């Protein structure tokens, strides 16, 4: 009996010294493609004042992602982590606007779990598997549109309203008195 106890204790101690490989949940090509923007691409929006703003993709990377840590939008902090505390792979794309020094950020995780960053003020989570079959925005018709809207429970004031689809990306965002509406590209 003592011999069996010594063997079991030895095996237990040896197994605790072995480094365990972390298993990352993969990001499928389909999930990664849910953010349609590519490096260097330019996208035009109209803001609440009627001004046309051009956003350019300045960052596009797929990396191990820790779901419990907040995404850093600074160029130094690209969302990548320095330790092994990752749970899945994610793709992050950042668009910047030179005219107003504003950025839009998108992080997609497995199962179409999207995090949308509107400047430094608003972070929204949405699952792109939930969508409405179509939406009309500014006279343009879109299909398979993810839409979320939130009003203050105290004042009834609109906090945010946003539309997104996997073919064009962000279609519309209103956050309090700020808004952006995508200008459809002219196809030739």
Order of alpha helices (4+ residues) and beta strands (2+ residues): alpha-alpha-beta-beta-beta-beta-beta-beta-beta-beta-beta-beta-beta
